[in-house]
């Protein structure tokens, strides 16, 4: 049986968080919001250059998802070649405050890599020495 939360069963506010996290939790979504927050409007290729490693397809998909959630607006200018600009909505600007607070929370509670790495190294050395001793 799957332990994954299902949005099929509605549980009030919890379900709403799960629903929005399905979009925000996807790779690149938060970085797109962060980059859009740096300017009033950003064109597609400018955003793509700022997000090193993202494909045009994935960027298009994420922007469309964020637009559907009401977090991003897309403005198409009737020019040749077409000019398309993206910007954050008021809703996304409010979310940005929450994201910054979440980042502060992570900074306070996340276990530093320097602490986790030595523990893993010790466990690996112990495992290697026990297999060497057993041989």
Phi, psi and omega per residue, in radians:
X1 nan 2.410 -3.069
X2 -1.327 2.436 3.094
X3 -1.658 -0.025 -3.102
X4 -1.224 2.309 3.122
X5 -1.099 2.482 3.134
X6 -1.933 2.395 3.091
X7 -1.520 0.006 3.115
X8 -1.144 -0.696 3.125
X9 -1.607 2.058 -3.074
X10 -1.463 2.271 3.126
X11 -2.268 0.880 3.058
X12 1.039 -2.260 -3.061
X13 -1.079 -0.627 3.129
X14 -1.019 -0.758 -3.141
X15 -1.131 -0.683 3.122
X16 -1.090 -0.687 3.097
X17 -1.132 -0.770 3.113
X18 -1.074 -0.759 -3.140
X19 -1.041 -0.842 -3.110
X20 -1.258 -0.552 -3.140
X21 -1.199 -0.421 3.055
X22 -1.071 -0.498 3.085
X23 -1.580 -0.906 -3.075
X24 -1.179 -0.475 -3.114
X25 -1.355 -0.175 3.118
X26 -1.281 2.557 3.132
X27 -0.946 2.417 3.094
X28 1.468 -0.404 -3.035
X29 -0.999 -0.873 -3.117
X30 -1.182 -0.612 3.099
X31 -1.183 -0.609 3.068
X32 -1.104 -0.820 3.116
X33 -1.050 -0.781 3.139
X34 -1.031 -0.807 -3.130
X35 -1.187 -0.662 3.095
X36 -1.144 -0.449 -3.116
X37 -1.311 -0.195 -3.094
X38 -1.411 -0.322 -3.125
X39 -2.451 2.857 3.104
X40 -1.164 -0.777 3.087
X41 -2.445 2.636 3.115
X42 -2.416 2.407 3.074
X43 -1.470 2.779 -3.032
X44 -0.948 -0.944 -3.070
X45 -1.157 -0.557 3.069
X46 -1.124 -0.747 3.102
X47 -1.148 -0.729 3.133
X48 -1.074 -0.736 3.117
X49 -1.132 -0.629 -3.132
X50 -1.222 -0.444 -3.112
X51 -1.837 1.309 -3.078
X52 -0.969 2.154 3.083
X53 1.800 -0.206 -3.141
X54 -1.452 2.439 3.086
X55 -1.460 2.771 3.104
X56 -1.059 -0.661 -3.129
X57 -1.110 -0.842 -3.123
X58 -1.146 -0.723 3.116
X59 -1.066 -0.761 3.102
X60 -1.061 -0.770 3.138
X61 -1.088 -0.817 -3.107
X62 -1.141 -0.724 3.118
X63 -1.091 -0.706 3.116
X64 -1.121 -0.758 3.113
X65 -1.095 -0.765 3.135
X66 -1.166 -0.594 3.072
X67 -1.163 -0.753 3.118
X68 -1.090 -0.569 3.131
X69 -1.417 -0.055 3.128
X70 1.419 0.344 -3.102
X71 -1.718 -0.397 -3.092
X72 -2.289 2.467 2.998
X73 -1.936 2.569 -3.129
X74 -2.114 2.186 3.117
X75 -2.067 2.150 3.138
X76 -1.844 2.177 3.124
X77 -1.676 2.370 -3.117
X78 -1.362 1.224 -3.126
X79 -2.169 2.903 3.027
X80 -2.128 2.068 -0.099
X81 -1.225 2.762 -3.107
X82 -1.063 2.446 3.077
X83 -1.947 2.215 3.135
X84 -2.154 2.278 3.121
X85 -2.170 2.516 3.137
X86 -2.050 2.555 3.068
X87 -2.620 2.821 3.102
X88 -1.420 2.529 3.037
X89 -1.453 2.976 3.067
X90 -1.032 -0.639 3.120
X91 -1.066 -0.752 -3.139
X92 -1.220 -0.620 3.108
X93 -1.130 -0.618 3.055
X94 -1.186 -0.708 3.103
X95 -1.100 -0.610 3.140
X96 -0.994 -0.678 3.097
X97 -1.085 -0.728 3.137
X98 -1.166 -0.712 3.130
X99 -1.095 -0.730 3.112
X100 -1.109 -0.694 3.101
X101 -1.150 -0.691 3.076
X102 -1.070 -0.720 3.109
X103 -1.085 -0.708 3.082
X104 -1.107 -0.721 3.120
X105 -1.075 -0.796 3.118
X106 -1.052 -0.744 3.127
X107 -1.053 -0.591 3.129
X108 -1.347 -0.589 -2.953
X109 -1.969 -0.259 -3.109
X110 -1.209 2.344 3.106
X111 -1.238 2.195 -3.111
X112 -1.087 2.514 3.120
X113 -1.045 -0.607 -3.107
X114 -1.108 -0.458 3.096
X115 -1.449 -0.725 -3.098
X116 -1.224 -0.678 -3.066
X117 -1.098 -0.837 3.131
X118 -1.064 -0.637 3.126
X119 -1.093 -0.718 3.114
X120 -1.170 -0.664 3.128
X121 -1.139 -0.758 3.118
X122 -1.076 -0.791 3.140
X123 -1.079 -0.697 -3.136
X124 -1.172 -0.732 3.120
X125 -1.122 -0.707 3.110
X126 -1.099 -0.712 3.128
X127 -1.129 -0.738 -3.142
X128 -1.153 -0.718 -3.121
X129 -1.211 -0.576 3.119
X130 -1.250 -0.578 3.099
X131 -1.319 -0.538 3.103
X132 -1.241 -0.715 3.136
X133 -1.148 -0.657 -3.104
X134 -1.234 -0.382 -3.080
X135 -1.297 nan nan
